[in-house]
Amino acid sequence: MKKTIEIEICDLCGKETDTERMKIPTYRTFDSTDGMTNYSEKQFWNEELDLCNDCLEKITKVHSIGVQCHKYKIEE
């Protein structure tokens, strides 16, 4: 019997650790096809990344608050 070992690596910090695959909002200033086109305004995208808990904590600024967590605010 052969065992397959899957190593999880965070897409942001590169650390080998447990990760969670999530869609997160990102922005681009350059075109993804040629890398030469500079957008005049930020282009917002939802991208799926494998993230460790440390990186998730760093990038999450929107907090759900209140009794049933249906209120939101941005915290630094």
C-alpha positions in Angstrom: 0.0 0.0 0.0 1.3 3.4 -0.9 0.5 6.5 1.1 0.3 9.9 -0.4 1.4 12.8 1.8 0.0 16.2 0.9 2.0 19.2 2.1 0.0 22.3 2.7 1.8 25.6 2.0 0.4 29.1 2.7 0.1 31.1 -0.6 1.1 34.3 1.2 4.0 33.5 3.6 5.1 30.1 2.1 5.0 28.4 5.4 4.4 24.6 5.5 1.4 24.4 7.9 -2.3 23.7 8.0 -4.1 26.0 5.6 -7.6 26.8 4.7 -8.7 27.4 1.1 -10.7 30.7 0.9 -11.9 33.2 -1.7 -10.6 36.6 -0.7 -10.8 40.0 -2.4 -7.6 41.1 -4.0 -6.7 44.0 -6.3 -4.5 44.3 -9.3 -2.7 47.2 -10.8 -1.2 45.2 -13.7 -2.9 43.0 -16.4 -2.5 39.3 -15.6 -1.9 38.3 -19.3 1.1 40.4 -20.3 2.0 42.1 -17.0 2.7 45.3 -19.0 -0.6 47.0 -18.9 -0.9 49.3 -15.9 -4.5 49.8 -14.9 -5.4 53.4 -14.2 -7.6 52.2 -11.3 -7.4 49.2 -9.0 -9.1 46.1 -10.4 -10.8 44.1 -7.7 -10.9 40.3 -7.9 -12.0 37.3 -5.8 -9.2 34.8 -5.8 -9.0 31.4 -4.1 -5.9 31.1 -1.9 -4.5 28.5 0.7 -3.9 30.6 3.8 -2.5 29.8 7.3 -4.1 31.2 10.4 -1.4 33.8 10.9 -2.0 35.2 7.4 -5.8 35.0 7.8 -5.5 37.1 10.9 -3.3 39.7 9.2 -5.6 40.2 6.2 -8.9 40.2 7.9 -10.1 43.7 8.7 -13.9 43.2 8.6 -15.2 41.9 11.9 -18.7 40.5 12.5 -20.0 41.7 15.8 -23.2 41.7 17.8 -25.3 38.9 19.3 -25.9 37.1 16.0 -22.9 38.5 14.2 -25.1 40.4 11.6 -23.3 43.7 12.2 -20.0 44.5 10.6 -17.2 47.0 11.2 -13.6 47.5 9.9 -10.9 47.2 12.6 -7.2 47.7 12.1 
